[in-house]
Amino acid sequence: MRRRAFLVVGGGITPPLCALAVAVGCATTVAQEPDVPAVDSGSGSSADGTASAVSGDAKVASDTGTDAGAAVDTGIDTGALDPDAGPPAPVECVVTCDNAYGFGWGNATSLKTYNTAPASILAGDIFNCPVGNGPEAYFIPAADAPPSAFLYAVAWADHSVTQGLIGQFKREGAPALYTGDLNWEVCATGIDYNTSIAAQRPGPPLAEINDEIVKCNMGAGNPATSSAGWVNSAGAITPGAIGRLAIGEDNTSSAGNFPIACQSTTLADGGKTLGIDPASKWMWYTSVPGGDAFRWSSQAATRHFLIFRLSAARLPP
């Protein structure tokens, strides 16, 4: 499948770079999937339904899953931005998922703009270079990425083999913040979208995602089928929430659950291609204390679709 790189500006979509929320649905057979050309598909939407998508390859400078059980502290003070200060720099992102996701941004209570990437059918749709074939790149203008904004990731799986999300997020000229950072949160909705079923492959619509964000904030989900609120790698953030954010292998080796996802390379002129840094880590959700969260076991363990989120104030300035 030929996947896309989007440039997200305001509520519309034109070719290359980032967005502040990721909807993710993931689980695929990596070793058994042939890497052959696939059909390009995908859609973008905003809260007013006016977004459109244009395919293209991002060419912007930029710099992997056994459950390790704990998030990685990047050593960067990511809470230094003043929410009352002027607009910070734009945000550049590179993301991929095993095996379907969407990406957008909003605030603590809802997604305002949301874009879905085509569901990954082949391993190459997830891992291959250049960006746009495997991972996608996105760009958010500074005015749409204040410290009060949130990045969101939402996930649904194909009930098979592996599942996970990986990526990096950075303001222009600043260090990257990676998946696996201590500041990521996740809420498991318990609403099952299975990418092996064509009708369910596009995942949840924006209105349903926003309804679930409200439930996550209130801790109002069914504790028998959902996380009943937000959790991080240490456990509950919302009082009474269930499970935790699972942090897995980084993007340095293919020896674990996942192949290396397209990394940045240095060009002859000193520039860099887009890619996902080796320090990025795969992440997912689990409701059970043991086992490997990145290998499909049951809907009772995964409780997808999942909503990942990160405060834009945590991005290094």
N, C-alpha and C positions, 0 to 999 in steps of 0.2 A: 504494500500500500504506500503510495506517495503521500507523505504527510506534509504539513504546511508550517511555514514560519509566518507569523502575523506581526504587523505593526499596528498597535492599538492606540488610537488618538481620540480622546474624548469618548464618545459612545460608538464610534465607527471603527472599522478594521480595514487596513490597507497593507501592503507587503511588509516585512520583518518585525521584530523585537519583543515586548513584555506586557504583563497585566498583573493586577494585585489579587487574584484568587484562583486557586487551582481545583478543578473538579476532577477527581481521579477515580478510575475503576480498573482494577488490575488483577490479573492472574493469567499466565500463558505458559505454554510448553516451549521453553527456549531451545532445548537441544533437538527437539523433534520438528521444529518449524523451519522449512526451507526459506532462504532469503531470495525471493523472486519479486519482480515488480508487481505492485498491487494498485488497486483503483483508488484514486484520490477522492476523499469525501470529507466533509466537515462543515460546521456552521458556527456562526457567531450571533449572539443576541445581547441586547441591553435591556434595562428595566422598561424602556419604552418600545422595545422590539424593533429598533431602527438600524441595528448594526448589520454589516455585510462583510464577507471575507474574500480576500484575494490571495492566491498562492504566490509564493516567492521564496527565495533563499536569502537569509539574513547574512550580511557581511560586515558585522560590527565587531570591533576588538573586544576580547573577553578572555578571560582565561580558558564505595558502590555498594545475598543478604542473610546470613544467620543472625538471629536477634541478639544483639550485644547487650540489650537490657538497660542501657543508660545512654542519655544524650551526650553530645560532645560540647564542652565549653570551648568556644573559639578563641577565648582570651581577649576579645574585643569588647569594649564597653559599648554595647548596642542600645543603651537606653539614654543616650546623651542628648538627643534632639529635643528642643523646646517646642511643645505643641503650639505655643503662641508666636513663634518666630515666623518669618516670611517663608514662601515656598522653597523647599529644599530642591536638590537636583532630581532630574528624572530617574526612573528606575528601569534597569535592564535585567532581563531574566532569561534563563535557559532551563527547560523542564522536559522530563519524559516520564512515562509511567508504563508499568506492566499491568494492564494493557489499554485502558481507555481513560481519558481525563478531559476536563475543561478548565479554563483559567479566566479569572476576572478580578474585580476589586470592589470594595464598598466600605461600609463602616462596621461598628460592632454589632449592629442589629440586622443588617441585610447586605446582600450583593447588589450593587448598582449597575455594573456592567459584567457580562459573563460570556465567555467564548468556549465552545467545545472543540477539542481537537478530534480528528478522526480516530475511531477505535482501532487499536493495533491488532492486526490479524496475524502478521508474520513477525519473527524476531527482529528483522531489520527495521520494521516500523518503530521499534522502541530504541534500538541501540546504534543504528548506522550513522556514519558521517556522509555528507556534510549535514549540519543542522538544517532541518526542513525535511530530511529523509527519515531520521530517527527523532531525536529531541527537536522541540520547537523553541524559537526565540520570540520574545515579546518586549515591547517598549511602552512605558507609561509616562506621559508628559508630567512635568513637575507639578502643575496645577491640579492634576488628578491624583497625586501621591503625597498629600500632606501627612504629617505624623499621626493624625487622627484616623487615617485610612487603615484598612485591613487587607492583607493578602489572604485569599481563601483557596483551599484545595478540597475537592469533593470526589469520592471514589466508588466505583462499582466493579465487580470482578466476574471472570468467566468460569469460576468454580473448578479451576484446573491448574495444578502445578504451582507456579510462583505468582507473587503479587507484591507491588511496591511502587513508591514514588521517589524520585530523586531530582534535584535541581539546585540552582544557585540564583541569588537575587542581590542586586547591588545598585546603589545610586551611582551616577556617572562620576568617575574619578575616585570612588571610594572602594574599600575592601568588600569582598562578597560575604554574604551570610548564606549558609548552606542548609539544605535539609539535614536534619540531625542536630541542629542547634537547640539549645535548652529552651528557647522561647516559643517553639512550635506547640500548638494545641491541636487536639482532634476530638470530634464528636461522631459517634457511630449512630446512624439513624435507624438501622434495622430494616430499612426498605430495600428489598433485593432487586437490583438490576443485573441481569446476567448477560454479558457480552457475547456468549455463545448463541443467544437467541436474537435473531436479527431485529425483531420489533423492540427489544429492550436495549439494544446496543447504543443508541444515542444517549441513554442515561436520563437522569431526572431533569425536568424543565425548571427554569428559573424560579417560578412561583412556588414550586414544591421545595426547592432548596431554601428559599427565604422563610417558608413556613417552618422548616426544620431548624434553621438558625434560631428562630424565636424559641422553639421548644428546648434547644440546647442551652440557651441563655437562662431559661427558667428552670432547667432540670426536670422538664415535664415529659421526657420520653419514657416509654415502657421499659422498666428495668429488666424485664424478662427477655427483651429482644433488642434493646439499644444500650448505649452507654449512659443514658439518662443525664447527660450534661457533658461538659468539657473535661478532658483529662490531658495530662502531659506525661513525660517519661517516668515521673515519680508517682503518678496516680491521679486521684481526683483533684480537679480545680473547683468545679461546681460541687457543693456539698452533696454527698451520696452518690456521685457519679461512679461508674463501674469500668474497670479495665485500665489500660494505659496505652500511651503512644509507644510503639515498638521501634527501636533504632537498630538498624542492621549494618551490613558491611559498607565500606566506602568504595570509591570508584577507582581503586588502584589495581585491581586484579580480577581475573575471570575465574578464580579458583573456588568461589563460593556459590551462592544461588544464582547470581546474575553475571552476564558478560559485562565488560567495560562499556559504559554508555559514552558515546562520542565525546572525546576530550579535545580541548583547544590545542592547536599546534602553532609553532612560530614560523612565520613566512620569511622568505629571503630578504625582504625589506625591513624586517624587524617587527612587523605587525603580527597580529594573532587572528586565527580563525575563531569563530564561535564554538563553544563546547562546554562541557560540564567538568569542573575541576576535580582532581583526584580526592580532595578532602570532603566532597559531598557524600552524604550517607543516605542509604535507602531507609524509608520509614513507612509504617503502616499502623494498624490498630489491632489489639488483641484483648479479648475479655477473659482469657485464661492465663494462669501464672506460669505455666511451662510450655514446652513445645517451640516450634519455629513459626513465628507470626508471618513469615514470608513464604511459607508453603501452605497451599490451600488445604484445610482440614474440614471445615464446616461453616455454614452461615451462622451458627450459634457462637463460633469463636470470632469471626470477622465482623459480623453485624453491619455489613455495608448496606447502602452506600455510606461513604465516609466524608466528613467535611473537615479538612485541615485549615488552620488559619494562623496568621502571624501579624502582629501589629507593625505597621510601617515605621512606627517610632523606634523599633528595634533594629532597623537597618543602619549599619554604620554610616555616619554623616560624611 
